[in-house]
Amino acid sequence: MPLSQRIETAMDQALALSQGSAAPRKLSGALIYATKPGGARIRPTILLSVAAACGDDRPALADAAAAALELIHCASLVHDDLPCFDDADLRRGKPSVHRAYSEPLAVLTGDSLIILAFEVLARAAGQEPERAGRLILSLAQRSGMPGGICAGQGWESEPVIDLGAYHRSKTAALFMAATEMGAIAAGHAPEEWRDLGALIGEAFQVADDLRDALLDEESLGKPVGQDDLHGRPSAVAELGVKGAVERLKQILSGAIASIPSCPGEAALAQMVSHQAERIMPAVPARYRA
């Protein structure tokens, strides 16, 4: 089964847990709205690719991990768009959840998706309790404090921002979760996979900074110029456009070089290269020379 189909099937199974005749109709609808249609599903794709490279001997557990990770990511987008943070009207080319359903329901949607993510992993624990426990720990550490995506949002309230720590927690954390959790689901130690996740995450943050600075709202599917508007640190502000593009190239090369030796090393390198190709076209040609 293609990875994309595995991910969507796992997401459907997870979301089914949140639906039912006893559930409030609007909130149930908001959970579906926030997660479907999905974006590129990059994080769960990386997770399943790492699991495949490590043997993928428990595919059902890997699928549950992929869904849990994507649920956390979707929750973070709902919360990021709220008026108290980015105050964004659009997400993935359609009204953000708080615009479509109201601000209170958007808060509840994000909260519900976070809880659902851990329910999915808890339900999968019967297959491999030890691995499931480690999956829950990895996802919790990469979602909260002191170095998860909550910390990333928290850095934006500090008077002085550590750019490296900010990017590691705001963006790289869930990519680190993707590589760690893929390895854990397949019975491998997560430690040697952290560098790959960190580098992929850094690459996506730099690419996101470039898109925010260079693209228009229609192309991006969400408001642009947010880094400048909110006074947030960015690779473009620090390095300029050309410097950020060069940094992006260096990070992607380092990511491929960091892949640990494993049976699926070549296929995983190809996947990382494919993701790199998806990033670079967003950068105008004049800046790539």
C-alpha positions in Angstrom: 0.0 0.0 0.0 1.4 3.5 -0.9 2.5 5.6 2.1 -0.1 8.2 1.3 -2.9 5.7 1.5 -1.6 4.3 4.7 -1.5 7.8 6.2 -5.0 8.7 5.1 -6.4 5.4 6.3 -4.8 5.8 9.7 -6.1 9.4 9.9 -9.6 8.2 9.0 -9.5 5.6 11.8 -8.2 8.1 14.3 -10.8 10.7 13.5 -13.6 8.1 13.7 -12.8 8.0 17.4 -13.9 11.6 17.7 -17.2 11.3 16.0 -20.6 9.8 17.0 -24.2 10.7 17.8 -23.3 11.8 21.3 -20.6 14.2 20.2 -21.3 18.0 19.7 -21.9 18.4 16.0 -20.0 21.6 15.4 -16.9 20.5 17.2 -17.0 17.1 15.5 -17.1 18.9 12.1 -14.3 21.3 13.1 -12.0 18.3 13.8 -12.6 17.0 10.3 -12.3 20.5 8.8 -8.9 21.0 10.5 -7.4 17.8 9.2 -9.0 17.2 5.8 -8.1 17.6 3.1 -4.6 17.5 4.6 -1.5 19.2 3.4 1.5 17.3 2.1 1.5 15.0 5.2 5.3 15.5 5.2 5.9 14.5 8.8 4.0 11.2 8.7 5.6 10.4 5.4 9.0 10.8 6.9 8.0 8.7 9.9 6.8 5.8 7.7 9.8 6.1 5.5 12.2 5.8 8.4 10.1 2.8 9.7 10.4 1.2 6.3 14.2 1.8 6.2 14.4 0.1 9.6 12.4 -2.9 8.5 8.8 -1.8 9.4 8.1 -5.1 11.3 5.0 -3.6 13.1 3.2 -1.6 10.3 0.0 -1.1 12.3 2.0 0.5 15.1 3.9 2.7 12.6 0.6 3.8 11.1 -0.8 4.8 14.5 2.4 6.8 15.2 2.0 8.5 11.8 -1.6 9.5 12.5 -0.7 10.7 16.0 2.1 12.9 14.7 -0.1 14.4 12.0 -2.9 15.1 14.5 -0.4 17.1 16.7 0.8 19.0 13.7 -2.8 19.9 12.6 -3.5 21.0 16.2 -0.5 23.3 16.2 -1.7 24.9 13.0 -5.2 25.5 14.4 -3.6 27.2 17.5 -1.0 29.1 15.5 -3.8 30.7 13.4 -5.7 32.0 16.5 -6.0 35.8 17.0 -3.7 35.6 20.0 -0.9 34.3 17.9 -0.8 34.8 14.1 -4.4 36.0 13.6 -4.4 34.3 10.2 -7.6 34.2 8.1 -6.4 31.4 5.8 -4.9 28.0 6.1 -4.3 25.6 3.1 -6.3 28.0 0.9 -9.5 28.0 3.0 -10.7 29.9 6.1 -8.8 29.0 9.2 -10.7 27.1 11.8 -11.4 30.1 14.1 -12.8 32.0 11.0 -15.0 29.0 9.9 -16.1 27.8 13.3 -15.4 30.6 15.9 -12.5 31.2 18.2 -13.8 29.0 21.1 -14.3 26.1 18.9 -10.9 26.5 17.3 -9.3 26.3 20.8 -11.3 23.2 21.5 -10.4 21.7 18.2 -6.7 22.1 18.8 -7.1 20.7 22.3 -9.2 17.7 21.1 -6.7 16.8 18.3 -3.8 16.8 20.8 -5.7 14.5 23.2 -6.8 12.3 20.2 -3.2 11.9 19.2 -2.3 10.3 22.5 -5.4 8.2 22.6 -4.4 6.7 19.2 -1.0 5.7 20.6 -2.5 4.4 23.8 -5.0 2.2 21.9 -2.0 0.8 19.9 -0.1 -0.1 23.0 -1.6 -3.6 23.1 0.5 -4.6 20.1 3.9 -3.5 21.5 3.6 -1.9 24.9 7.3 -1.0 25.3 7.5 0.6 21.8 4.2 2.4 22.3 5.4 3.8 25.6 8.5 5.2 23.9 6.4 6.6 21.1 4.2 8.4 23.6 7.3 9.8 25.3 8.9 11.0 22.1 5.7 12.7 20.9 5.2 14.4 24.3 8.8 15.7 24.5 8.6 17.1 20.9 5.2 18.7 21.5 5.6 20.4 24.9 8.3 22.0 27.1 11.1 22.6 27.3 12.0 21.9 23.7 8.9 21.0 21.8 6.5 23.1 19.7 4.9 24.7 22.7 8.4 26.1 23.6 8.7 27.3 20.0 5.5 29.4 20.4 6.7 30.5 23.8 10.0 31.9 22.4 7.9 34.5 20.5 7.0 36.1 23.8 10.6 36.5 25.0 12.3 39.9 24.7 15.4 38.2 23.3 15.0 35.2 21.1 17.6 32.4 20.6 17.1 31.8 16.9 18.6 28.3 17.0 16.5 27.2 19.9 13.4 28.9 18.4 13.8 27.0 15.1 14.6 23.7 16.8 11.5 23.8 18.9 9.0 25.6 16.6 9.7 23.6 13.4 12.4 20.9 13.9 10.8 19.3 16.9 8.1 17.5 15.0 10.5 16.4 12.3 12.7 15.0 15.1 9.6 13.2 16.4 9.0 11.9 12.9 12.5 10.3 12.6 12.6 9.1 16.2 9.1 7.6 16.1 9.7 5.9 12.8 12.7 4.2 14.3 10.9 3.3 17.5 7.9 1.9 15.7 10.3 -0.5 13.9 12.1 -1.5 17.0 15.3 0.6 16.5 16.9 3.1 18.9 15.8 6.7 18.2 19.0 8.5 19.2 20.9 8.0 15.9 17.9 9.4 13.9 17.6 12.7 15.7 20.2 14.6 13.6 18.2 13.7 10.4 15.0 15.0 11.9 16.7 18.2 13.2 18.2 18.9 9.8 15.0 18.3 7.8 13.2 20.5 10.3 15.7 23.3 9.9 15.5 23.0 6.2 11.7 23.4 6.3 12.0 26.4 8.6 14.4 28.2 6.3 12.2 27.3 3.3 9.1 28.6 5.2 10.9 31.8 5.9 11.7 32.2 2.2 8.1 31.5 1.2 6.8 34.0 3.7 9.1 36.6 2.3 8.8 35.9 -1.4 5.4 34.4 -2.2 2.0 35.9 -2.4 -1.0 34.8 -0.4 -2.7 33.0 -3.3 0.4 30.9 -4.0 1.1 30.1 -0.4 -2.5 29.5 0.7 -2.2 31.5 3.8 -1.2 35.1 4.8 2.3 36.1 3.9 4.8 38.6 5.4 3.9 37.2 8.9 7.5 37.1 10.1 8.0 40.8 9.4 4.5 41.8 10.6 5.0 40.1 14.0 8.7 40.9 14.4 9.7 37.2 14.4 13.2 36.1 13.7 13.8 34.5 10.4 16.6 33.2 8.2 15.8 35.8 5.6 16.0 38.6 8.1 19.3 37.2 9.4 21.0 36.1 6.2 19.1 37.8 3.3 17.4 35.9 0.6 20.5 34.6 -1.2 22.2 33.7 2.1 19.0 31.8 3.2 18.9 29.9 0.0 22.6 28.8 0.4 21.9 27.8 3.9 18.9 25.7 2.8 21.1 23.9 0.3 23.8 23.1 2.9 21.2 21.8 5.4 19.6 19.5 2.8 23.0 18.1 1.8 23.8 17.5 5.5 20.4 15.8 6.1 21.2 13.2 3.4 24.7 12.6 4.7 23.3 12.1 8.3 21.1 9.1 7.4 22.3 6.2 9.6 23.3 3.0 8.0 20.2 0.8 7.6 18.7 -1.6 5.1 16.6 1.1 3.4 19.3 3.8 3.4 19.2 4.4 -0.3 15.4 4.6 -0.5 15.3 7.0 2.4 18.0 9.3 0.8 15.8 9.3 -2.3 12.8 10.4 -0.2 14.7 13.2 1.4 15.9 14.4 -2.0 12.3 14.3 -3.3 11.2 16.5 -0.4 14.1 18.9 -1.1 12.9 19.2 -4.7 9.4 20.1 -3.4 11.0 22.9 -1.3 13.3 24.5 -3.8 10.8 25.5 -6.6 9.2 27.9 -4.1 12.3 30.0 -4.4 12.5 32.2 -7.5 15.2 31.1 -10.0 17.2 34.4 -9.7 18.0 33.5 -6.1 19.1 29.9 -6.7 22.2 30.7 -8.8 
